[in-house]
Amino acid sequence: MASEKADFTQRHSAPVERPGLAQGVVHTLEMGGPRSGPVAFGLAAGAHINVRNGHYWNALAYHGSGYRNEKRTLERW
């Protein structure tokens, strides 16, 4: 059992450059996010920002990652 846990930990604890979704790729919520209509059209107006940052373009509940993190993101742009 201890050997299995050590093996699992070794395989699944590799450092990542950035957690979350891949950047520069379109991610769409198939359920829970609008895919057509006026709300989707409004969200799509800023979709390029979400695609660049690796977020779902049509997520209604996502409001950023906090002031400091959003400010750092803008500074990196």
CNS distance restraints for C-alpha pairs under 8 A (distance, minus, plus):
assign (resid   1 and name CA) (resid   5 and name CA) 6.30 0.50 0.50
assign (resid   2 and name CA) (resid   6 and name CA) 6.17 0.50 0.50
assign (resid   3 and name CA) (resid   7 and name CA) 6.12 0.50 0.50
assign (resid   4 and name CA) (resid   8 and name CA) 6.07 0.50 0.50
assign (resid   5 and name CA) (resid   9 and name CA) 6.02 0.50 0.50
assign (resid   6 and name CA) (resid  10 and name CA) 6.07 0.50 0.50
assign (resid   7 and name CA) (resid  11 and name CA) 6.23 0.50 0.50
assign (resid   8 and name CA) (resid  12 and name CA) 5.97 0.50 0.50
assign (resid   9 and name CA) (resid  13 and name CA) 5.59 0.50 0.50
assign (resid  10 and name CA) (resid  14 and name CA) 7.18 0.50 0.50
assign (resid  20 and name CA) (resid  54 and name CA) 7.35 0.50 0.50
assign (resid  21 and name CA) (resid  54 and name CA) 5.16 0.50 0.50
assign (resid  21 and name CA) (resid  55 and name CA) 6.55 0.50 0.50
assign (resid  22 and name CA) (resid  54 and name CA) 5.24 0.50 0.50
assign (resid  23 and name CA) (resid  51 and name CA) 6.33 0.50 0.50
assign (resid  23 and name CA) (resid  52 and name CA) 5.49 0.50 0.50
assign (resid  23 and name CA) (resid  53 and name CA) 5.39 0.50 0.50
assign (resid  23 and name CA) (resid  54 and name CA) 3.92 0.50 0.50
assign (resid  23 and name CA) (resid  55 and name CA) 7.66 0.50 0.50
assign (resid  24 and name CA) (resid  51 and name CA) 5.17 0.50 0.50
assign (resid  24 and name CA) (resid  52 and name CA) 4.66 0.50 0.50
assign (resid  24 and name CA) (resid  53 and name CA) 6.98 0.50 0.50
assign (resid  24 and name CA) (resid  54 and name CA) 6.27 0.50 0.50
assign (resid  25 and name CA) (resid  51 and name CA) 5.68 0.50 0.50
assign (resid  25 and name CA) (resid  52 and name CA) 7.40 0.50 0.50
assign (resid  25 and name CA) (resid  54 and name CA) 6.74 0.50 0.50
assign (resid  26 and name CA) (resid  51 and name CA) 5.42 0.50 0.50
assign (resid  26 and name CA) (resid  54 and name CA) 7.81 0.50 0.50
assign (resid  26 and name CA) (resid  56 and name CA) 7.28 0.50 0.50
assign (resid  26 and name CA) (resid  57 and name CA) 7.31 0.50 0.50
assign (resid  27 and name CA) (resid  51 and name CA) 7.21 0.50 0.50
assign (resid  27 and name CA) (resid  54 and name CA) 7.62 0.50 0.50
assign (resid  27 and name CA) (resid  55 and name CA) 6.69 0.50 0.50
assign (resid  27 and name CA) (resid  56 and name CA) 4.85 0.50 0.50
assign (resid  27 and name CA) (resid  57 and name CA) 6.48 0.50 0.50
assign (resid  28 and name CA) (resid  33 and name CA) 7.75 0.50 0.50
assign (resid  28 and name CA) (resid  35 and name CA) 7.98 0.50 0.50
assign (resid  28 and name CA) (resid  56 and name CA) 5.49 0.50 0.50
assign (resid  28 and name CA) (resid  57 and name CA) 6.23 0.50 0.50
assign (resid  28 and name CA) (resid  58 and name CA) 6.28 0.50 0.50
assign (resid  29 and name CA) (resid  33 and name CA) 5.22 0.50 0.50
assign (resid  29 and name CA) (resid  34 and name CA) 7.82 0.50 0.50
assign (resid  29 and name CA) (resid  35 and name CA) 7.98 0.50 0.50
assign (resid  29 and name CA) (resid  56 and name CA) 6.53 0.50 0.50
assign (resid  29 and name CA) (resid  57 and name CA) 7.99 0.50 0.50
assign (resid  29 and name CA) (resid  58 and name CA) 6.39 0.50 0.50
assign (resid  29 and name CA) (resid  59 and name CA) 6.77 0.50 0.50
assign (resid  30 and name CA) (resid  35 and name CA) 7.62 0.50 0.50
assign (resid  32 and name CA) (resid  59 and name CA) 7.75 0.50 0.50
assign (resid  33 and name CA) (resid  58 and name CA) 5.34 0.50 0.50
assign (resid  33 and name CA) (resid  59 and name CA) 5.46 0.50 0.50
assign (resid  33 and name CA) (resid  60 and name CA) 6.36 0.50 0.50
assign (resid  34 and name CA) (resid  39 and name CA) 6.70 0.50 0.50
assign (resid  34 and name CA) (resid  40 and name CA) 5.23 0.50 0.50
assign (resid  34 and name CA) (resid  58 and name CA) 6.11 0.50 0.50
assign (resid  34 and name CA) (resid  59 and name CA) 7.89 0.50 0.50
assign (resid  35 and name CA) (resid  40 and name CA) 5.56 0.50 0.50
assign (resid  35 and name CA) (resid  58 and name CA) 7.07 0.50 0.50
assign (resid  36 and name CA) (resid  40 and name CA) 5.15 0.50 0.50
assign (resid  36 and name CA) (resid  41 and name CA) 6.84 0.50 0.50
assign (resid  37 and name CA) (resid  41 and name CA) 6.16 0.50 0.50
assign (resid  38 and name CA) (resid  42 and name CA) 6.17 0.50 0.50
assign (resid  39 and name CA) (resid  43 and name CA) 6.26 0.50 0.50
assign (resid  40 and name CA) (resid  44 and name CA) 5.94 0.50 0.50
assign (resid  40 and name CA) (resid  58 and name CA) 6.49 0.50 0.50
assign (resid  41 and name CA) (resid  45 and name CA) 6.56 0.50 0.50
assign (resid  42 and name CA) (resid  46 and name CA) 7.62 0.50 0.50
assign (resid  43 and name CA) (resid  47 and name CA) 6.26 0.50 0.50
assign (resid  43 and name CA) (resid  57 and name CA) 6.75 0.50 0.50
assign (resid  43 and name CA) (resid  58 and name CA) 6.02 0.50 0.50
assign (resid  44 and name CA) (resid  48 and name CA) 7.76 0.50 0.50
assign (resid  44 and name CA) (resid  57 and name CA) 6.72 0.50 0.50
assign (resid  44 and name CA) (resid  58 and name CA) 7.27 0.50 0.50
assign (resid  46 and name CA) (resid  50 and name CA) 7.10 0.50 0.50
assign (resid  46 and name CA) (resid  57 and name CA) 7.76 0.50 0.50
assign (resid  47 and name CA) (resid  51 and name CA) 6.11 0.50 0.50
assign (resid  47 and name CA) (resid  57 and name CA) 4.93 0.50 0.50
assign (resid  47 and name CA) (resid  58 and name CA) 7.72 0.50 0.50
assign (resid  48 and name CA) (resid  52 and name CA) 6.06 0.50 0.50
assign (resid  48 and name CA) (resid  57 and name CA) 7.88 0.50 0.50
assign (resid  49 and name CA) (resid  53 and name CA) 6.22 0.50 0.50
assign (resid  50 and name CA) (resid  54 and name CA) 5.88 0.50 0.50
assign (resid  50 and name CA) (resid  55 and name CA) 4.80 0.50 0.50
assign (resid  50 and name CA) (resid  56 and name CA) 6.29 0.50 0.50
assign (resid  50 and name CA) (resid  57 and name CA) 5.40 0.50 0.50
assign (resid  51 and name CA) (resid  55 and name CA) 5.96 0.50 0.50
assign (resid  51 and name CA) (resid  56 and name CA) 7.18 0.50 0.50
assign (resid  51 and name CA) (resid  57 and name CA) 6.62 0.50 0.50
assign (resid  64 and name CA) (resid  70 and name CA) 6.63 0.50 0.50
assign (resid  65 and name CA) (resid  69 and name CA) 5.83 0.50 0.50
assign (resid  65 and name CA) (resid  70 and name CA) 6.11 0.50 0.50
assign (resid  66 and name CA) (resid  70 and name CA) 6.01 0.50 0.50
assign (resid  67 and name CA) (resid  71 and name CA) 6.00 0.50 0.50
assign (resid  68 and name CA) (resid  72 and name CA) 6.26 0.50 0.50
assign (resid  69 and name CA) (resid  73 and name CA) 6.21 0.50 0.50
assign (resid  70 and name CA) (resid  74 and name CA) 6.30 0.50 0.50
assign (resid  71 and name CA) (resid  75 and name CA) 6.23 0.50 0.50
assign (resid  72 and name CA) (resid  76 and name CA) 6.24 0.50 0.50
assign (resid  73 and name CA) (resid  77 and name CA) 6.48 0.50 0.50
